[in-house]
Amino acid sequence: MRPLALTAGEPAGIGPELTLILWTKRAAFDIPCFAAVGDPALFAARAKLLGLNVPIAECSASDADRKFPSALPVIRAGNPTTAAPGQPDKTSAQAAIAAIDRAVQLVQTGLAAAVVTNPIAKSVLYEAGFEHPGHTEYLAQLAAAPGKPAPRPVMLIWSEALAVVPVTIHIPLRDVPLRLSREMIVETGRVVARDYAARFGVPKARIAVCGLNPHAGEGGSIGNEEEKVIAPAIQTLVAEGIVASGPYPADTLFHSVARKNYDVALGMYHDQVLVPAKTLAFDRAVNVTLGLPFIRTSPDHGTAFDIAGTGRANPASLMAALKLARRLADAHPARA
């Protein structure tokens, strides 16, 4: 069986220790086979620091399945990493990027079933000259076919309780009304409709679209984005055969009865939909990137520099990311 390619993430963050902790729980929690991608010495040093008995087996992707029961398979990527827990240094950015590059290469060549990414620190990457807005955009660039534009990546936060997609993501709140457009909403809705069907097997996913303003603008008395931008975008999606409805007031869209009426909630900005998603499933939510030609999942948390190296990090979200990646890859191997 092809392994999941799990990147080390930011070496000074909690990614390496979460990887080690989950390997120790592989039998108890039925963790799918994965190969860590990064510096083998980093994982060995972190295991020693935490007092974890985790043998490290540097290997190729084809050997990972055989190694996994008795050792943590590690596929080398990049140069040696020297960053200590909570203390990113000049090796951090190179190590994080090299692991992403290698994991994508593995899945593109069919050696890995999916990419699962541990958290990175964008501030560390930016200091090293990283030119992409974030992790997701870099993955989209790596996924681009030669001579073709990068695919449009869409961030889906998924759990059994709620699935949400923000149309605008990591931008200041004051810029949302300026950036929001019919085209952006329509393009996002198309990717959600297409890839939710392809990945999750829901051919006609019901998409509930949030308004931007309180009470969805209340007929234009509290803003007109609903009438001028959002409603016309919904009409376009519906005309294309996509099951989209709204715009709905966000404050009444996420209670238990309302959630039964849709599969995915499409929000206009980050916190509008991530707050309810994390409230309902903080340790179980998974970040899934739609729009890519391969499966990518990630835990829905950051690097947690403040607790890195202490062993206190909760592996639940990474475990959910691994299990969902395996589920999606097994359900639709042709697209994996």
ABEGO torsion letter per residue (X at the ends): XBBBBBBAEBAABAAAAAAAAAAAAAAAAGBBBBBBBEBAAAAAAAAAAAGBBBBBBBBBAAAAAAAAAABBBBBBBEBBBABBBGBBBAAAAAAAAAAAAAAAAAAAAGABABBBBBBBBAAAAAAAGBABABAAAAAAAAABBBGBBBBBBBBBBBBAABBBBBABBBBBAAAAAAABBAAAAAAAAAAAAAAAAAAAGBABBBBBBBBABBGGGGGGABEAAAAAAAAAAAAAAAAAGBBBBOBBBAAAAABAAAAAABABBBBABAAAAAAAAAAABAAABBBBBBGBABBBBBBBBBAGAAABGAGABBAAAAAAAAAAAAAAAAABAAAX
